[in-house]
Amino acid sequence: MNRITWPAPAKLNLFLHVNGRRPDGYHELQTLFIFLEHGDTLHFEVTAGDALTLSPAIPGVPDEQNLVVRAARLLQARLPAPKGARITLNKVLPMGGGIGGGSSDAATTLVALNELWGAGLSVDELAALGVQLGADVPVFVRGNAAFAEGVGEKLQPVTVPERWYLVVNPHCHVATAAVFQDPELPRNTPKMGLQNLLEGEWKNDCELLVKKRYPEVANALGWLLEYAPSRMTGTGACVFAAFEDESLAREVLAKLPDELTGFVAKGVNISPLLRALQQVRESGLVESV
């Protein structure tokens, strides 16, 4: 089974509106998720017993705090008999970048091990496990571009034009919790219907605050805006611009200042993870290895 590569794709929030704060402290949101054909990859080898190992270790993140291990433990608890796994994570997505690295890794772990362990959980059951790990995990589990409401748990599949994106990383870590706890965060964008949102001008309500708190984000966004309409994704730190074709995006990437890094990837409505799962099931690869 270690021959199977499972993708953990990046995501973008094409818009992010903060509609208010609930009495429990969580925020009401409206946002639009798409996936990118770029991300981390994971390999899983099923083992006897219930031991779970993850390599290589992520500096500063103990295994039991790592979302991959936590996801595996949650699923393991639903098994009728013990099973373990050796997990290898090829990490390319930045932490605290707003493109879903940790959440996507957790979702891929749930989806892949559900298949490899023969756990038999439904997509709804996996998504319910995922929300215990983070608000963004269910959208990765389900694998469809989605309009999200509530605290991010109400998902409606959507189809948007699949364009090419240049994503720029300003190399600072933005903590989502800190952004949502900040008293200067706007929390009063009126809720709108999906069609009006899709036809309107897209914005990110967290962007002005994050630019103020993190000059690196402001600088990256200022640079990218010289070439195309650009926004921040999620609570940052990464910023992005859409292009009609790959060559235009790569032309701008080639001009990237030395202090920034970035990548070009196609935005897709169906997650690479969902496509990989379908391929595994069609090939019968899980049963044959």
ABEGO torsion letter per residue (X at the ends): XAABBBBBBBBBBABBBBAEBBAAGBBBBBBBBBBBBBEBBBBBBBBBEABBBBOBBBBGBBAAABAAAAAAAAAAAABABBBBBBBBBBBABBBGAGAGAAAAAAAAAAAAAAAAAGAGBBAAAAAAAAAAAEAAAAAAAAGBBBBBBEAGABBBBBBBBBBBBBBBBAGBBBBAAAAAABAABBAABBBBBAAAAAABBBBBAAAAAAAAABAAAAAAAAAAAAABBBBBBEAOABBBBBBABAAAAAAAAAABBAABBBBBBBBBABBAAAAAAAAAAAAGAAAAX
